[in-house]
Amino acid sequence: MTVDVRILVHGFYILRSATGSAAFSLTLEAKGYQYGYSWASATLPVLNLSGDAMDRYDNTKHLQFVMPVGADPFLVRVSAKLRATAKSGGTLALGDFATGAGNYIKTTWVNTYSPD
């Protein structure tokens, strides 16, 4: 079974390294589970930034993987990992993909395709 996941990613980031270091990363992951075991997954690094930067990110991403499926129902878990680090005085690392109407990460659909 081919699993195709569509995710809308909208938000912004601000990095200010000042006298230290600032970094922000965003990674998406989809995992397929059946019978209590993860049979397949897909991971997509979306952003990996450091230094001084400020911008918006608005895009649609797809994750796809092939998974062996038995006759019983299966589950697809979609997750986003955001990581912001700021080291030393005066530094700032911020990523906002949740506050307000224009900042969100949303799975719009998970489609499955069978080779038969």
N, C-alpha and C positions, 0 to 999 in steps of 0.2 A: 504494500500500500504506500503510495506517495502522499505525504502530508505537506500542504502548502499553507503557510501562515502569513497573513497581511497585517502589518502594524503601522499605525500612524504615529509619528514622532514629532512633537512640536514643543519648543521651549527655548531657553536662552542660557548663556553662560557668561561669567565674568571672572577673569583671572588677573590678579595683580601680584607680581612677584616681589616688588619693593626690594628689600635687602635679603630676601630668602628665596623660597621656591613655591610655586603654586601649580597645581595640576588638576585636571578633571577628565574623567573617562565615563563612557556609557557603552554598555554591552547588552545585546539582546540574546535571549536563548529560548528555544522551544525543545521540549522533551516529550517523547511518546512513551506511555506506560501501559502495560497489560500484564495481568497476573502478578502484580506487585513488583514488577521489574521494568527498568527503563531500557527499551530495546534500541532506541535510536535518538539522536538529537542533532540540532544545528545551532551554532553560535556565530554571532555577527558583531564584531567590534564596530561601533558607529562613530564614536568620537574618542580621541586620545590626544589631549592637548596639554601643553605646559608653557610656562613663561607668562607673558602679558597678552591677553586677548579678551575681546568682548564681541558677541554676535548672537544672532538667533539661528536656530536650526529647525527647519521645517521640511520634512521629507516622509516618504512612504517606503517602508522596508519589507522585504519578503525573506522568510526563512523556509527552507525546504529540506526534507529528509525522507528516506525510504525506510519503512519499518515492516518487519514481518508481523502479521496480524492473524490471530486465531479467530474462531467463530464468535467469541464473547466481546462485549463492549470494551473499548480502550479509551484512554484519557490522554489529552495533550495539555501540558503545562507550559505556559508562556510567562517569561519573567524578564525584568530589566534590572541591571546592576549599575548603579550610579556611584561613583567614588570621587570625592573632592578632598584634596590635601593641601594644606597651607602650612609652611614651616618658616618660622622666624617672625619677628615683629613687623607689623604693617602689611603683611601679606593677606590676600583674599582669594578664596577659591569657592565659587558658587555656581551651581547648575540648578535651574528651576524648570522642571518638566511636569509640575503639578498645580501650581498656584494660579488662579484666575482662569478665565474662559479660554484663553489662547495657548495655554501650556498644559500639555497632556501627552501621555503615551497610552495608546488604545489599540487593542486587538480588534480589528473589524470583522475578520472571519478566519476560520480554519477550514480549508477544503481538503477533501481526500479523493484520490484517484486510484482506481484499481487497474492493473495491467490487463485484466480480462475484459 
